[in-house]
Amino acid sequence: MQVMSSRLIPHRKAVLLTLALVLAAATIEFAMGRPPICPCGFVKFWHGVVESDQNSQQIADWYTFSHVTHGLIFYFAGWLLFVRLGLFGGKPARWALPIAAFVEAAWEVLENTPMVIDRYREVTVSYGYAGDSMVNSIADIGWMIVGFLIASRLPAWASVLLAIFFELFTLWAMRDNLTLNIIMLLWPIEAIRQWQEGA
């Protein structure tokens, strides 16, 4: 099977716009009072303990896999809308990366509002969640971009297998993944929460 389409590979202006969107998200989060780095006082690449004060504070953690999956999904959505269906004459195809970055950045900003932070605490296993550090939040957008660029190079079937692998791997490793995260935020199921808690 062929790579979905090289037409979703961004051109120079799209890359610059993507970087501007990342900078805008960082500026907004700074204005919101998000801490620039982990309150622990240092930055590290990987933190693998979910139930700790460094979760969602460092460059990468178990939820990084979900953000890479976002990129795989956004690439497919862009390909489907702008290439396959030819929406708007297919013209936005080369702007698919900044469109994806805008969606991811908007979610990162929303995710760090008191409303969403409280929602995580109420209905998921993230009882102590206090929002992301700016380092983690910007890195999450970066991981989405990585996923998008991976999808631009892989055959469609390989992107699908990679997304499934990430979902199963994180489900096994920490009893959570992108699918369960969405379910628990939108339609909390007590049985899932109890299972995630190890009950």
C-alpha positions in Angstrom: 0.0 0.0 0.0 1.3 3.5 -0.8 2.0 6.3 1.6 -1.3 8.1 2.0 -0.1 11.2 0.1 3.1 13.2 0.0 0.8 16.3 -0.5 0.3 16.4 3.2 4.0 17.1 3.8 4.1 20.7 4.8 5.9 23.4 2.8 8.1 26.1 4.4 5.3 28.5 5.2 3.3 25.7 6.8 6.2 24.8 9.0 6.7 28.5 10.1 3.0 28.7 10.9 3.2 25.5 12.9 6.1 27.0 14.9 4.1 30.2 15.4 1.1 28.2 16.8 3.4 26.4 19.2 4.8 29.7 20.4 1.2 31.1 20.7 0.2 28.2 22.9 3.2 28.7 25.1 2.4 32.4 25.4 -1.2 31.7 26.3 -0.3 29.1 28.9 2.3 31.5 30.4 -0.5 34.1 30.7 -2.7 31.5 32.3 -0.1 31.1 35.0 1.0 27.5 34.1 4.4 26.7 35.6 7.2 26.7 33.0 8.8 23.5 34.3 8.0 20.8 36.8 7.4 22.2 40.4 10.1 19.7 41.4 12.6 22.2 39.9 14.2 20.3 37.1 13.5 19.0 33.6 14.1 15.5 32.4 13.3 13.7 29.2 11.2 10.7 30.6 9.1 10.2 33.7 7.4 6.9 33.9 5.5 7.0 37.2 1.9 7.9 36.5 0.8 8.5 40.1 3.4 11.1 41.0 3.8 14.8 41.1 6.0 14.7 38.0 3.4 13.1 35.7 2.5 15.5 32.9 5.4 17.7 34.0 8.4 16.4 32.0 9.1 16.2 28.3 7.8 12.6 27.9 5.7 10.2 29.9 3.3 7.4 29.3 0.8 9.8 27.8 3.3 10.8 25.1 2.2 7.7 23.2 -1.4 9.2 23.0 0.0 12.5 21.6 1.9 10.6 18.9 -1.3 8.8 18.1 -3.1 12.2 17.8 -0.6 13.0 15.0 -1.4 9.7 13.2 -5.1 10.4 13.5 -4.8 14.1 12.4 -2.8 13.0 9.3 -5.4 10.5 8.3 -8.2 13.1 8.9 -6.3 15.6 6.7 -5.7 13.1 4.0 -9.3 12.0 4.1 -10.8 15.5 4.0 -8.4 17.3 1.7 -7.0 14.5 -0.6 -9.5 11.7 -0.7 -12.6 13.8 -0.6 -11.0 16.9 -2.1 -12.6 19.3 0.4 -12.1 22.9 -0.7 -10.5 21.6 -3.9 -7.8 19.9 -1.9 -6.0 23.2 -1.4 -5.6 23.0 2.4 -3.7 19.7 2.1 -0.3 21.3 2.4 -1.6 23.2 5.4 -2.7 20.1 7.2 0.2 20.2 9.7 -0.5 23.7 11.0 -4.3 22.8 11.1 -3.4 19.7 13.2 -1.1 21.9 15.4 -3.8 24.4 16.0 -6.2 21.6 17.1 -3.6 20.1 19.4 -2.5 23.5 20.8 -6.2 24.4 21.5 -6.6 21.2 23.4 -3.5 21.8 25.4 -4.7 25.2 26.4 -8.2 23.9 27.2 -6.8 20.9 29.1 -5.0 23.3 31.5 -8.1 25.3 32.4 -9.5 24.7 35.9 -12.7 23.2 34.3 -10.8 20.4 32.6 -8.3 19.9 35.4 -11.3 19.4 37.8 -12.9 17.1 35.4 -9.8 14.9 35.3 -9.8 14.8 39.0 -13.5 13.9 39.3 -13.9 11.2 36.8 -10.5 9.6 36.0 -7.7 8.0 38.0 -5.8 11.3 37.8 -6.9 12.4 41.3 -3.9 14.5 41.9 -3.7 16.0 38.4 -2.9 19.7 38.6 -2.4 20.4 34.9 0.7 20.3 32.7 3.9 22.2 33.0 4.6 24.4 29.9 7.5 22.1 29.1 5.2 19.1 29.0 2.4 20.9 27.2 4.6 22.2 24.4 6.3 18.8 24.2 2.9 17.2 23.8 2.3 19.4 20.7 5.7 18.4 19.5 4.9 14.7 19.9 1.7 15.1 17.9 3.9 16.7 15.2 6.2 13.7 15.3 3.2 11.4 14.9 1.9 13.5 11.9 5.3 13.3 10.2 5.6 9.6 10.8 2.2 9.1 9.2 3.3 11.1 6.2 6.1 8.6 5.6 4.4 5.3 6.5 1.9 3.2 4.5 -1.6 3.6 5.9 -1.7 0.1 7.3 1.6 0.7 9.2 0.1 3.9 10.8 -2.9 1.9 11.9 -0.8 -0.9 13.4 1.4 1.7 15.2 -1.7 3.4 16.7 -3.1 0.0 17.8 0.2 -1.0 19.3 0.5 2.2 21.3 -3.1 1.8 22.6 -2.5 -1.8 23.7 1.0 -1.1 25.1 -0.1 1.8 27.3 -3.2 -0.2 28.4 -0.9 -3.0 29.5 1.7 -0.6 31.0 -0.5 1.8 33.0 -4.2 0.7 32.5 -4.9 3.8 30.5 -4.7 5.0 26.9 -6.2 7.5 24.5 -9.4 5.5 24.1 -10.1 5.1 27.8 -9.0 8.7 28.4 -11.7 9.9 26.0 -14.3 7.6 27.4 -13.7 8.6 31.0 -13.7 12.3 30.3 -17.0 12.2 28.3 -18.9 9.2 29.7 -17.3 8.0 32.9 -17.8 4.3 33.7 -17.2 3.4 37.3 -16.2 -0.2 36.4 -13.4 1.1 34.2 -12.2 3.5 37.0 -12.2 0.7 39.5 -10.2 -1.5 37.1 -7.7 1.3 36.5 -7.3 1.6 40.2 -6.4 -2.1 40.4 -9.6 -2.9 42.3 
